[in-house]
Amino acid sequence: MPRVGILTSGGIAPCLSASIGGLIEKYNELSPESEIIGYQHGYRGLLLGKSIEFSKKARQNFSKLYNFGGTPIGNSRVKLTNVEDCVKKGYVSEGQDPLEVAANQLEKDKIDILHTIGGDDTNTMAAALAKHLEVAGKKLTVVGLPKTVDNDVIPVKQTLGAWTAAEQGARFFQNIVNENTTSRRQLIIHEVMGRHCGWLTAGTAYEYRKSLENMTFLPELNMSKERWDVHAVYIPEIDIDFQKESQRLRKCMDENDCVNIFLSEGAGMDTIVREIESQGQEVPRDAFGHVRLDDINPGQWFAKQFAEALDADKTLIQKSGYFARSAKPGERDLDLIKKSAFMAAELALNGESGLVGLDENNDGKLGLINLQQIKGGKEFDVNQSWFQELLSEIGQK
């Protein structure tokens, strides 16, 4: 009977628990005799040999996982090819190769199938591990699932959890926007996750504006749709002309007594990094070399650029990231999660390795993608009609 290992890695998204539930459901159907373990806190648990077994009772209650956000087996950000970082954090000893340590642990645990649920970093590490095992002559089937709220994995059309994150970010702002009634000339910056890709910010703005269609406004009481609307969407893929935007938004502020900006945390990041480095300061980065965006605070930087130009009486910066990524999956996501997890289990039992996703190289159809093709940093296509219509409607050219 096959032994199956599952790990979730990177940041959480509204798909991890549900993906595990989907895998268990399909294994219960196709291979009820199989044993399933979960490595605790992703690759960290694999390196340290820490895992939990999914008991019979847990497997019988797989459907409950569809109603949870987060992950029952924990996450971490570990780059197996960053030996120095793995040694520094105590995951491996000096002189050890993390890939070899991970491979040996899988062999020790007698794992036949490994499911990795994560973004590009998680699955590129899975690719590196699979290649290492192949060179070592060790047989292991590795089947990944693409998770990230950023929706920026190449060549995956729609990553698991991204739809829900956009919906939840919109829900978050439905409350926050009411802060514009607390003072005159209010500037609200809604900071949305998205290091290199603006899809989530654009999708969140789109979902939020859809919600306005169901509201009845009272302009006679100064509660107009214009005050509750989105006035700017800033994403990494679009250069920002601060002078031009300041003039446009100043007019908006004069007319509506407020300005609502949807800001991708990665928008203007290069400019911010240059400013920090020009001051002789070190830019904080994680194990993968990514800038620690929470530490450099893009929302605060943008607030500084616009508050004075707009003559804002009050500025509010709110981040929906943790609220959005921690949600349980919505209906669209849950349907895609189940289809993806079911296919992943079927292919794994057939001994086929890869990543199951909506493949842009195959007309966006759900299928198995070679792990070596997986890359991060996919840009959002700003020329899509729905996004261009959004920009046109809010007056941002």
MARLUMLUM-399901 format. One record per residue (C-alpha): residue number from 1; x, y, z; residue in three letters. Coordinates in Angstrom, 1 decimal. Example, Ala and Ser with C-alpha at 12.3 -4.5 7.8 and 13.67 -1.06 7.14 Angstrom:
2
i  xx  yy  zz  aa
1  12.3  -4.5  7.8  ALA $
2  13.7  -1.1  7.1  SER $
***
This chain:
397
i  xx  yy  zz  aa
1  0.0  0.0  0.0  MET $
2  1.3  3.5  -0.8  PRO $
3  2.5  5.9  1.8  ARG $
4  1.6  9.5  1.1  VAL $
5  3.3  12.6  2.4  GLY $
6  1.6  16.0  2.3  ILE $
7  3.2  19.4  3.1  LEU $
8  1.9  22.9  2.9  THR $
9  4.4  25.7  2.6  SER $
10  4.8  29.5  2.2  GLY $
11  2.2  31.9  3.3  GLY $
12  -1.3  30.6  3.9  ILE $
13  -4.2  31.0  1.4  ALA $
14  -7.9  30.1  1.3  PRO $
15  -7.2  26.7  -0.1  CYS $
16  -4.7  24.7  2.1  LEU $
17  -7.0  22.9  4.5  SER $
18  -9.5  22.3  1.7  ALA $
19  -6.8  20.9  -0.6  SER $
20  -5.8  18.4  2.1  ILE $
21  -9.4  17.5  2.4  GLY $
22  -9.7  16.9  -1.3  GLY $
23  -6.6  14.7  -1.4  LEU $
24  -7.9  12.7  1.5  ILE $
25  -11.4  12.3  0.0  GLU $
26  -9.9  10.9  -3.3  LYS $
27  -7.4  8.6  -1.5  TYR $
28  -10.3  7.3  0.6  ASN $
29  -12.1  6.4  -2.6  GLU $
30  -9.2  5.1  -4.8  LEU $
31  -6.8  3.8  -2.2  SER $
32  -8.4  3.4  1.2  PRO $
33  -5.5  1.2  2.4  GLU $
34  -3.0  4.0  1.8  SER $
35  -1.3  5.7  4.8  GLU $
36  -1.1  9.5  4.8  ILE $
37  1.2  11.7  6.9  ILE $
38  1.5  15.4  7.0  GLY $
39  4.9  17.1  7.5  TYR $
40  4.6  19.8  10.1  GLN $
41  5.3  23.3  9.0  HIS $
42  6.3  22.5  5.4  GLY $
43  9.9  21.8  4.5  TYR $
44  10.9  22.6  8.0  ARG $
45  9.1  19.5  9.3  GLY $
46  10.5  17.4  6.4  LEU $
47  14.1  18.4  7.3  LEU $
48  13.5  17.8  11.0  LEU $
49  11.6  14.6  10.6  GLY $
50  8.5  16.0  12.3  LYS $
51  5.2  14.7  11.0  SER $
52  1.7  13.6  12.0  ILE $
53  -0.4  10.7  10.7  GLU $
54  -3.9  11.2  9.5  PHE $
55  -5.8  8.8  11.6  SER $
56  -8.8  6.8  10.5  LYS $
57  -11.1  9.3  12.3  LYS $
58  -9.4  12.3  10.7  ALA $
59  -9.8  10.7  7.2  ARG $
60  -13.5  10.0  7.9  GLN $
61  -14.0  13.7  8.7  ASN $
62  -12.2  15.0  5.6  PHE $
63  -15.2  17.2  4.6  SER $
64  -14.8  19.4  7.7  LYS $
65  -11.5  20.6  6.2  LEU $
66  -13.5  22.3  3.4  TYR $
67  -14.8  24.8  6.0  ASN $
68  -11.5  25.9  7.4  PHE $
69  -8.9  28.5  6.4  GLY $
70  -5.3  28.0  7.3  GLY $
71  -3.8  24.5  7.4  THR $
72  -3.9  21.8  10.0  PRO $
73  -0.2  20.9  9.4  ILE $
74  1.4  24.3  9.5  GLY $
75  3.5  26.3  7.1  ASN $
76  7.0  27.8  6.9  SER $
77  9.2  29.5  4.3  ARG $
78  12.2  27.3  3.8  VAL $
79  14.4  27.2  0.7  LYS $
80  16.1  23.8  0.5  LEU $
81  18.8  25.2  -1.8  THR $
82  19.7  28.0  0.6  ASN $
83  22.1  25.9  2.7  VAL $
84  23.3  28.8  4.8  GLU $
85  19.8  29.8  5.9  ASP $
86  18.9  26.2  6.7  CYS $
87  22.0  25.8  8.8  VAL $
88  21.4  29.2  10.5  LYS $
89  17.9  28.2  11.5  LYS $
90  19.0  24.8  12.8  GLY $
91  17.2  22.7  10.2  TYR $
92  20.4  21.0  9.1  VAL $
93  23.9  20.7  10.5  SER $
94  27.0  22.4  9.1  GLU $
95  28.2  20.4  6.0  GLY $
96  24.8  18.8  5.3  GLN $
97  22.9  19.3  2.0  ASP $
98  19.3  20.1  2.8  PRO $
99  18.1  18.4  -0.4  LEU $
100  19.9  15.2  0.7  GLU $
101  18.5  15.5  4.3  VAL $
102  15.0  15.9  2.9  ALA $
103  15.5  12.9  0.5  ALA $
104  16.8  10.7  3.3  ASN $
105  13.8  11.6  5.5  GLN $
106  11.4  10.7  2.8  LEU $
107  13.2  7.4  2.3  GLU $
108  13.2  6.8  6.1  LYS $
109  9.5  7.5  6.2  ASP $
110  9.0  5.2  3.3  LYS $
111  7.1  7.8  1.3  ILE $
112  6.0  6.8  -2.2  ASP $
113  4.0  9.9  -3.0  ILE $
114  4.7  13.5  -1.9  LEU $
115  2.1  16.3  -2.4  HIS $
116  3.3  19.8  -2.1  THR $
117  0.7  22.6  -1.7  ILE $
118  2.2  26.0  -2.2  GLY $
119  3.3  28.8  -4.5  GLY $
120  6.2  29.1  -6.9  ASP $
121  8.8  28.9  -4.2  ASP $
122  7.2  25.7  -2.7  THR $
123  6.9  24.0  -6.1  ASN $
124  10.3  25.0  -7.4  THR $
125  11.7  23.5  -4.3  MET $
126  9.6  20.4  -5.1  ALA $
127  11.2  20.4  -8.6  ALA $
128  14.7  20.7  -7.1  ALA $
129  13.9  17.8  -4.7  LEU $
130  12.5  15.6  -7.5  ALA $
131  15.5  16.2  -9.6  LYS $
132  17.9  15.5  -6.8  HIS $
133  16.1  12.2  -6.1  LEU $
134  16.1  11.2  -9.7  GLU $
135  19.9  11.8  -10.0  VAL $
136  20.3  9.7  -6.8  ALA $
137  18.3  6.9  -8.4  GLY $
138  15.5  7.1  -5.8  LYS $
139  11.9  6.8  -6.9  LYS $
140  9.4  9.2  -5.6  LEU $
141  6.2  10.6  -7.2  THR $
142  5.8  14.4  -6.5  VAL $
143  2.5  16.1  -7.4  VAL $
144  2.0  19.7  -6.4  GLY $
145  -0.9  22.0  -6.2  LEU $
146  -0.6  25.8  -7.0  PRO $
147  -1.4  28.0  -4.0  LYS $
148  -1.0  31.7  -3.8  THR $
149  -3.3  34.7  -3.4  VAL $
150  -1.1  36.7  -5.8  ASP $
151  -2.1  34.5  -8.8  ASN $
152  1.5  34.9  -10.1  ASP $
153  2.7  31.3  -10.9  VAL $
154  3.9  30.6  -14.4  ILE $
155  2.2  28.9  -16.4  PRO $
156  -0.9  28.6  -14.1  VAL $
157  -3.9  30.6  -15.2  LYS $
158  -5.7  30.7  -11.8  GLN $
159  -4.0  29.6  -8.6  THR $
160  -5.9  28.1  -5.7  LEU $
161  -7.2  30.7  -3.1  GLY $
162  -6.8  33.8  -5.3  ALA $
163  -10.5  34.2  -6.1  TRP $
164  -11.4  34.0  -2.4  THR $
165  -8.7  36.4  -1.4  ALA $
166  -10.1  39.0  -3.8  ALA $
167  -13.6  38.5  -2.5  GLU $
168  -12.5  38.7  1.1  GLN $
169  -10.4  41.8  0.5  GLY $
170  -13.5  43.4  -1.0  ALA $
171  -15.5  42.4  2.1  ARG $
172  -12.8  43.9  4.3  PHE $
173  -13.0  47.3  2.5  PHE $
174  -16.8  47.3  2.7  GLN $
175  -16.4  48.1  6.4  ASN $
176  -13.2  50.2  6.2  ILE $
177  -14.6  52.6  3.6  VAL $
178  -17.2  53.9  6.2  ASN $
179  -14.3  55.5  8.0  GLU $
180  -14.6  58.3  5.4  ASN $
181  -17.4  59.6  7.5  THR $
182  -15.2  60.3  10.5  THR $
183  -13.5  63.4  9.3  SER $
184  -13.3  65.8  6.4  ARG $
185  -10.9  65.2  3.5  ARG $
186  -10.2  61.6  4.4  GLN $
187  -7.5  59.7  2.5  LEU $
188  -7.9  55.9  2.8  ILE $
189  -5.2  53.6  1.5  ILE $
190  -6.3  49.9  1.2  HIS $
191  -3.0  48.0  1.0  GLU $
192  -3.5  44.6  -0.7  VAL $
193  -1.0  41.7  -1.0  MET $
194  1.0  41.4  -4.2  GLY $
195  4.8  41.7  -4.3  ARG $
196  5.3  41.6  -8.1  HIS $
197  1.9  40.9  -9.5  CYS $
198  -1.1  43.3  -9.3  GLY $
199  -3.8  40.7  -10.0  TRP $
200  -5.1  40.5  -6.4  LEU $
201  -5.3  44.3  -6.0  THR $
202  -7.1  44.6  -9.3  ALA $
203  -9.4  41.7  -8.5  GLY $
204  -10.1  43.1  -5.1  THR $
205  -11.1  46.5  -6.5  ALA $
206  -13.2  44.8  -9.1  TYR $
207  -15.1  42.6  -6.5  GLU $
208  -15.5  45.6  -4.2  TYR $
209  -17.0  47.8  -7.0  ARG $
210  -19.4  44.9  -7.9  LYS $
211  -20.7  45.0  -4.3  SER $
212  -21.6  48.7  -4.7  LEU $
213  -24.2  47.7  -7.3  GLU $
214  -26.2  46.2  -4.5  ASN $
215  -26.2  49.3  -2.3  MET $
216  -28.7  52.1  -2.2  THR $
217  -27.0  55.5  -1.7  PHE $
218  -28.4  58.7  -0.2  LEU $
219  -26.7  61.6  -1.9  PRO $
220  -29.1  64.0  -0.2  GLU $
221  -27.4  63.0  3.0  LEU $
222  -23.9  63.2  1.5  ASN $
223  -23.8  59.4  1.1  MET $
224  -23.1  59.2  -2.6  SER $
225  -21.7  56.3  -4.6  LYS $
226  -18.8  58.5  -5.6  GLU $
227  -17.6  58.7  -2.0  ARG $
228  -17.8  55.0  -1.5  TRP $
229  -16.1  54.2  -4.9  ASP $
230  -12.5  53.3  -5.7  VAL $
231  -10.6  56.3  -6.9  HIS $
232  -7.2  54.8  -7.8  ALA $
233  -5.7  51.3  -8.3  VAL $
234  -1.9  51.2  -8.1  TYR $
235  -0.1  48.0  -9.1  ILE $
236  3.5  47.0  -9.9  PRO $
237  2.7  46.7  -13.7  GLU $
238  1.7  50.3  -14.1  ILE $
239  4.1  53.2  -13.6  ASP $
240  2.7  56.0  -11.4  ILE $
241  3.0  59.6  -12.4  ASP $
242  2.7  61.1  -8.9  PHE $
243  2.3  64.7  -10.2  GLN $
244  -0.5  63.8  -12.6  LYS $
245  -2.2  61.5  -10.1  GLU $
246  -1.9  64.1  -7.3  SER $
247  -3.7  66.6  -9.5  GLN $
248  -6.4  64.1  -10.5  ARG $
249  -7.0  62.9  -6.9  LEU $
250  -6.9  66.5  -5.5  ARG $
251  -9.9  67.2  -7.7  LYS $
252  -11.5  64.0  -6.5  CYS $
253  -10.9  65.0  -2.9  MET $
254  -12.3  68.5  -3.4  ASP $
255  -15.5  67.0  -4.9  GLU $
256  -16.1  64.0  -2.6  ASN $
257  -14.3  65.0  0.6  ASP $
258  -12.4  61.7  0.5  CYS $
259  -10.1  59.5  -1.7  VAL $
260  -10.0  55.7  -1.6  ASN $
261  -6.8  54.1  -3.0  ILE $
262  -6.3  50.4  -3.6  PHE $
263  -2.6  49.8  -3.4  LEU $
264  -0.6  46.7  -4.3  SER $
265  2.1  46.3  -1.6  GLU $
266  4.6  45.8  -4.5  GLY $
267  3.7  49.0  -6.3  ALA $
268  6.5  51.4  -6.3  GLY $
269  8.7  48.9  -4.5  MET $
270  11.8  49.6  -6.6  ASP $
271  11.5  53.3  -5.8  THR $
272  11.1  52.7  -2.1  ILE $
273  14.1  50.3  -2.1  VAL $
274  16.3  52.9  -3.9  ARG $
275  15.3  55.5  -1.3  GLU $
276  16.2  53.2  1.6  ILE $
277  19.6  52.3  0.0  GLU $
278  20.4  55.9  -0.8  SER $
279  20.1  56.6  2.9  GLN $
280  22.8  53.9  3.6  GLY $
281  20.3  51.5  5.2  GLN $
282  20.0  47.8  4.5  GLU $
283  16.8  46.5  2.9  VAL $
284  15.4  43.6  4.9  PRO $
285  15.0  40.4  2.9  ARG $
286  13.8  36.8  3.6  ASP $
287  15.5  33.5  2.8  ALA $
288  14.4  33.7  -0.8  PHE $
289  15.9  37.2  -1.2  GLY $
290  12.4  38.8  -1.3  HIS $
291  12.1  42.3  0.2  VAL $
292  10.3  42.1  3.6  ARG $
293  7.4  44.4  2.6  LEU $
294  5.9  44.6  6.1  ASP $
295  9.2  46.0  7.2  ASP $
296  9.5  48.7  4.6  ILE $
297  5.8  49.6  4.8  ASN $
298  4.7  50.6  1.3  PRO $
299  1.3  52.0  2.5  GLY $
300  3.1  54.5  4.8  GLN $
301  5.4  55.6  2.0  TRP $
302  2.4  56.2  -0.4  PHE $
303  0.5  58.0  2.3  ALA $
304  3.5  60.4  2.7  LYS $
305  3.5  61.1  -1.1  GLN $
306  -0.2  61.9  -1.3  PHE $
307  -1.4  63.2  2.0  ALA $
308  0.2  66.7  1.6  GLU $
309  -0.6  66.9  -2.1  ALA $
310  -4.3  66.2  -1.5  LEU $
311  -4.4  68.4  1.6  ASP $
312  -5.8  65.4  3.5  ALA $
313  -7.2  66.1  7.0  ASP $
314  -6.9  62.5  8.0  LYS $
315  -5.0  59.5  6.5  THR $
316  -5.9  55.9  7.2  LEU $
317  -3.8  52.9  6.0  ILE $
318  -5.5  49.5  6.3  GLN $
319  -4.1  46.1  5.1  LYS $
320  -6.5  43.3  4.2  SER $
321  -3.8  40.7  3.6  GLY $
322  -4.1  38.6  6.7  TYR $
323  -7.9  38.9  6.7  PHE $
324  -8.1  37.8  3.1  ALA $
325  -5.6  35.0  3.0  ARG $
326  -6.9  33.4  6.2  SER $
327  -10.4  32.8  4.9  ALA $
328  -12.0  29.5  4.1  LYS $
329  -12.5  29.1  0.3  PRO $
330  -15.4  30.5  -1.5  GLY $
331  -17.6  28.5  -3.9  GLU $
332  -15.5  29.1  -7.1  ARG $
333  -12.3  28.3  -5.3  ASP $
334  -13.7  25.2  -3.5  LEU $
335  -14.9  23.8  -6.9  ASP $
336  -11.4  24.3  -8.4  LEU $
337  -9.7  23.0  -5.3  ILE $
338  -11.6  19.7  -5.3  LYS $
339  -11.1  19.2  -9.1  LYS $
340  -7.4  19.9  -8.7  SER $
341  -6.9  17.7  -5.6  ALA $
342  -8.9  14.8  -7.1  PHE $
343  -6.8  14.9  -10.2  MET $
344  -3.6  15.2  -8.2  ALA $
345  -4.4  12.0  -6.2  ALA $
346  -5.3  10.1  -9.4  GLU $
347  -2.2  11.0  -11.2  LEU $
348  0.0  10.3  -8.1  ALA $
349  -1.4  6.8  -7.9  LEU $
350  -0.5  6.4  -11.5  ASN $
351  3.1  7.4  -10.7  GLY $
352  2.9  10.7  -12.7  GLU $
353  4.8  13.7  -11.2  SER $
354  4.1  17.4  -11.9  GLY $
355  1.9  20.2  -10.8  LEU $
356  -1.8  20.1  -11.3  VAL $
357  -3.2  23.4  -12.5  GLY $
358  -5.0  25.4  -15.2  LEU $
359  -2.3  25.3  -17.8  ASP $
360  -1.9  28.5  -19.9  GLU $
361  0.1  26.4  -22.4  ASN $
362  -2.9  24.1  -22.9  ASN $
363  -5.8  26.6  -23.4  ASP $
364  -6.1  27.0  -19.6  GLY $
365  -7.3  23.4  -19.2  LYS $
366  -6.7  21.6  -15.9  LEU $
367  -3.9  19.2  -16.3  GLY $
368  -0.4  18.0  -15.2  LEU $
369  2.4  20.6  -15.7  ILE $
370  6.1  19.7  -15.6  ASN $
371  7.6  20.9  -12.3  LEU $
372  10.6  22.3  -14.2  GLN $
373  8.3  24.8  -16.0  GLN $
374  7.1  26.3  -12.7  ILE $
375  8.3  29.9  -12.1  LYS $
376  7.1  32.8  -10.0  GLY $
377  6.8  36.5  -10.8  GLY $
378  4.1  36.3  -13.5  LYS $
379  2.9  39.7  -14.3  GLU $
380  -0.8  40.7  -14.3  PHE $
381  -2.0  41.4  -17.8  ASP $
382  -3.3  45.0  -17.5  VAL $
383  -4.8  44.9  -21.0  ASN $
384  -7.6  42.6  -20.0  GLN $
385  -10.9  44.3  -20.8  SER $
386  -12.4  44.1  -17.3  TRP $
387  -9.4  45.9  -15.8  PHE $
388  -9.3  48.5  -18.6  GLN $
389  -13.0  49.2  -18.0  GLU $
390  -12.4  49.6  -14.3  LEU $
391  -9.6  52.1  -14.8  LEU $
392  -11.8  54.0  -17.3  SER $
393  -14.8  54.1  -15.0  GLU $
394  -12.7  55.5  -12.1  ILE $
395  -11.0  58.1  -14.3  GLY $
396  -7.5  56.6  -14.1  GLN $
397  -5.8  56.7  -17.5  LYS $
***
